[in-house]
Amino acid sequence: MKKIIRQLGLDDLHYLKEMETGIEDDYILRVYSRISSGSSRLYGLFVDDRLASIGGYTIFAKQYIMLGRMRSDLRFRGKNLSTQLMSYIMEQAFSLPAIQWIGANTQQENTSARRVMDKLGLAEVSTLYSAISIDASSLETGGAIWKSLTTLSQKQAWVDQLYIQTGAVFPYECYYTFPASEELFADAKLAQWSFFENPQKDRVLIAKKDYKRDYYLHIVYPWDDLMEQAGLWETVSLAQRELSETVKAKALLWIDLSPSQVSALPTHHMFNLPSPWLLYGVTR
């Protein structure tokens, strides 16, 4: 049995189409050119010239790598091929001098992927629910809209206090959360993101535009008092309407919630809460 691992290119798409993964309408086939070039890489483990396992990574903020896109051919499962491949990919990733952290995100119910994370020596970092909703107007209580912060210094002060000084995980994009560092908060990013401060100036809501097949208002709010802050959900609704007008499409809501935040939601909330995502990682 001849086994090799190599980076996949545009000419290798036919190998993926021949795999039997059991996944219907796999998004990887649709976005193959994007996830195998630029800031992303895709690798394949071949057994006797047949693609048996794939995996890859994407670079974020120059120094973070998120592993993913793990797929195995059903005919080759049980041979530890995913672990062998992802171990190789980690070696390739850490050969890049700028990379300081490597991680992976998998849902709690995905026990096979979690076993691979353990074998790779990645430690569990956080548990977050990707809460998605068409709108959150049912959570409004009639409070006043929070003040929009417009200067970089105001935004920098909040991210420094909440994330850089603490090293807490920050939802950088939908699906992609990282342990915080200054590199995540480049001035260009902060300028694009909206910050809203409550009247007492002790809470802030961060709202960002994202696109993952649909447009999303990606909300970041790190406290458990989701239902105790007057005007919070009114501010969310306003930001959602403004984003929908900008993109000329219905923007959905996405907020990454900790288990304690989920517990604080009322029974009438409108969020879809699938199996939580577990973030794993290791620092150089």
C-alpha positions, 0 to 999 in steps of 0.5 A: 500500500503506497501512501503519500501526503501532498498539497492539493491544487486546482487540478485535483478537484476530480479526486475529491469528487470521487471520494465517498464521504457520505456528505450530501451537497458538500460545500467544499466542492463549491468553494474548492478554488477559494480554500485551496489558494490564497490564505488557505491550503488544502492537503490530501492523503492518498492511498494507492493514488486514491484520495483517502483523507483531506484537511486544510487550514486558513490563516487569519490576522497573519499569525493564527491558523484554523484547521478544518475541512476534514473529510475521509473516504468511508472506504478508508475509515478506521485507519487513523488517516485523518490524524496522520494527515492533520499532524502533517498539516500542523507541521507545515503550518508551524513551519511558517515563521509568523504563525503563533497559534493553531486551532480547530473548531468542531461541534460537541456532537462530532466525537470523531473530530474531537478524538483527532483533536486530542491525538494532535495535542490540541487543548480545549479552549472554549465552548460557544453556541452559534446562535442564529436568528432572523431577528430578535425583536421579541427580546426588546423591552422599549429601552433607548438605543445605545450610543455609537462609538466612532473614534478608534481610541474609544474602540481600542480602549474597549478591546484592550480592556475586554480581550487583549489584557485578559486573553479571552477568546474573541469571535473574529468572524462567524465560525472563527474564534481566537484567543485575543491578541493585538493582531486581531484588532487592526485599526482597519478592522476596528474602523469597519466594526460598530461599537455601541456603549450603554448609558452607564458606559460599563457595557459595549456591543460590537456589531460586524458585517459577515457573509457565509452564504448569507449576510449576517450581523455578527454580534459580540457581547461578552456579559451574561446580563443579556436580558438585563441591559435596557436598550441592548436588543433595540440596538441590535435590531437597529444595527440589523436594519441598517446592515440589511439596507446597506447590503440590500438583502435580509441580514440575519443575526449571529451571536456566539454565546457561552453556556451561561449566556444561553441559560440567561435567554428567556424561553421565548427567544428566537435563536436557533441553537445547534450543538455547541462549538468546541474550540481547540488550540495550541500556542507555538 
